[in-house]
Every structure is written in C-alpha cells, then in structure tokens.
Amino acid sequence: MTASTRTNDCEVAVIGAGPFGLGVASGLRAAEVDVRAFGSPMGFWRDNMPRGMRLRSPWRATYIGNPDGPLSLDSYGQQVALREPLMLENFVDYGLWVQAKALPDLDTRMVRRVEKTGAGFRLNLADGDAVHAGRVVVAMGLKNQQLVPAVFNGLPPELVSHTSDHTGFEAYRGKRVAVIGRGQSACESAVMLRKAGADVELVCRGDIHWLGEPSKSGGQSLRGTISGLLASPSRVGPFPVSWMIEAPGLVHGLPVATRDWVNTKGLKAGATAWLLPDFQGIPVNAGRTIVAATAKGSRIELKFDQGASTFDHVLLATGYRIDIGKLGLFAPEFLETITRQNGMPILSTGLESSIPGLHFVGASAVASFGPLMRFTAGTPYAARSVTRLIQRARSRTGQRATVKLSAASMSAKSH
C-alpha cells in the first residue's frame, strides 16, 4: 500500500527513540496498543555526549520505562557487569537492549513534519513517505534545544561549541580551553578535557554546588551523610523538594507559580561529589560575567566584567532551554494552536497538549510535570500516564460504539 492510499497506519506514533520514546512505546505495546515508534535508537546519547562520561543519576533512577520486570536495568545487569556511576556506553547499550527486546520493528526514519488531519495526524517522513496516526507522542528530548548565550552568537564552531557537539575531546590536546558553566556537564567536561591533554579553565558566575560533598578528611561530611539519608530515589533536587519532584502528578496539580519554583529548585546547577578527586587542580574563575567574546585570529578573547583572557576554544556547558518550536516538527500555523508557556507545551493528564491526541514527554513536559521529566527517572511515570489515558480513551470509544449498536438493534426489532 502506497503512502497516498494509507488511511490510518497506527493508533499511536511515538517520535523519538531515546529513554522516553522507548519507555512510552514499550509500555503501549505491552498494553496491546497499536504503536509505531520512529527515530534513531538512543541517538542523542550516542551522537551528542562524550564517550567515557558517567551518569549522574543513581541506579534506581536509570530505568527505561518499567523499573521492574524483563526490561529493567536489573535484568540487563544480570547479563553485563555494571557498577555505579554508570558509564555512558553502558547506558546506551542498555537502551539498545530495551529497543531490541520491546521494539524490534523500530522505524529509524526521521519524521520531518507532523500535521493535523481530521482523523488524527499525518507524519511526513524524510524519505517522502507518510504515516497516519490517531495519536502522536513527541519524545525528542533535547534535540535542537542547546542554550547558547547571546554573547557568543555569530562566532565560528572552531572557536565556540556546545558540549552536545562532542563525542570526545581528543582534538583539544595541547589547546587552552575555557569551559563555561558550573553543573555536572561543565565539571565533567573539564575533567575529560584535561585527561585528553587540554589546558582547562572553568568559568562560571558563582561557586560550584557539589552534591554529597565529602569532608576535608576524605570521608563523607555530616551534611553529605544527612543528605544521603534524606535523599529521594532519583536524587533530583534538594530535600524536601526532591520528594515532591518524585511525584509528577502532584507537581502537575500545583499552582503555576509554585510549580515554577519547584522547577527552579530541582534543576539548579550542581555536580556530583564523586567528580571531586578528578576535578582537583582545575582552575575555576568563579563570580565572573562574560560581557564580550571576540575572535582574535585563530583564538577567542573573553572579556569579563573585570579583565580579559584569550583561549583556543570555548566549550559551552550552558545547558538547554526548551522550545518545541525548535524541534522543527510543526508548521508555524500549527505551532500557534498549541498552548505553551515559555516555549513548553501546557499539558493535561496523560501528558496531552491542548491539541487532543498530541502528547509530549521528556524535557518538553517539565513546565507541567516538573524536573523529573528531564531525567530517565521520569520514564516510568510518562509511560504509565500516556498508556492509561489511551486505554481510557479506547474504553470510552468502545462504550459509545456498543451503545450505538444496541440502539440500532432495538430500532430494527421495533420494525
């Protein structure tokens, strides 16, 4: 059957094959929902993160979809020797293992555009093909969401890049590199750059917040011990906010201002203390504001509120700012019909947007469901919520069909 003759190829299409896409699609399939998933499996993790990176999240917060059962990290760990903190390569392999078991028919073609149709949605694929779906779940994560401070606009990639542009730092051996930021990505990138042979300096506006910082004697500090005892399973955010973050449904029910406060607290920049031994000795230029960045031949000059320095390269570990418009999935006129807050969709139960049948999971859901949606720890909630809503919708549709059939039958008998 050609693309032009298809009417409704699947009940649900999931766009994205990272942790959230795999988690939701595998949950739907387990519930016997007709689902098709699209995307490169674990693509962002394979192509936009440096090899050798270690995951900040603890074991219990690194499940894809269901924390129990045959697709859990525990099940995978029975076949492969793993240890915490989990290496990036191990996590990518775990995701590929989940995909092979739960979604062996994953369609790796890229979805170029999503359009609303009378019966649902039309997905236009990169090869010119088209797929129709009753519902669409967007699970594209951090694609195209890099936050680049305006001061660096217009500078060439030879001088300025984002951490997501790299899978390794070997090219910077012997180079002087400034890392901008003070979170996990910044601190670990600085460590990896130094190991690769670069001369590194970390530049940030404030002090680094070390999570679970050890005492000066090398053991766990009292503060670190107490924090560990009170920590939530995912360890996202400080106590006691972290326990609220563990319940995205609860966060969703909060007033907007309170929810925004929870997001700010939960996503505050911080780095895990197990990085400290490797980080020791890296110069930190804290409390400085970059007011200008200028190309000086093959080098770049950073001008601060006080003083200036010249580097061979600047690496931006400045994080991400979510705006679904940057995904490139929606035409401007369709995008305008999606209710948003600061670029993120406003979502209801089941992570459904203002367009019925259009769902967003992962980073795009943070504004509505809290910080857990930025981490793999949020995949079980997303999978359960989307699956439940679709099951309820199917049940209601079935009930309406039964009522119509019964009414038609009674009408026929009366004649």
Buried (B, 14 or more C-beta within 10 A) or exposed (E): EEBEEBEBBBBBBBBBBBBBBBBBBBBBBBBEBBBBBBBBBBBBBBEBBBBBBBBBBBBBBBBBBBBEEEBBBBBBBEEEEBEEBBBBEBBBBBBBBBBEEBBEEBBEBEBBBBBBEEEBBBBBBEEEBBBBBBBBBBBBBBBBBBEBEEBBEEBEEEBBBBBBEBBEBBEBEEBBBBBBBBBBBBBBBBBBBBEBEBBBBBBBEEEBEBBBBBEEEEEBBEEBBEBEEEBBBBBBBBEEBBBBBBBBEBBBEBEEEEBBEBBEBBBEBBBBBBBBEBBEEBEBBEEBEBEEBBBEEEBBBBBBEEEEBEBBBBBBBBBBEBBBBBBEBBEEEBBEEBEBEEBBBBBBEBBBBEBEBBBBBBBBBBBBBBBBBBBBBBBBBBBBBBBBBBBEBBEEEEEEEEEEEEEEEEEEEEE
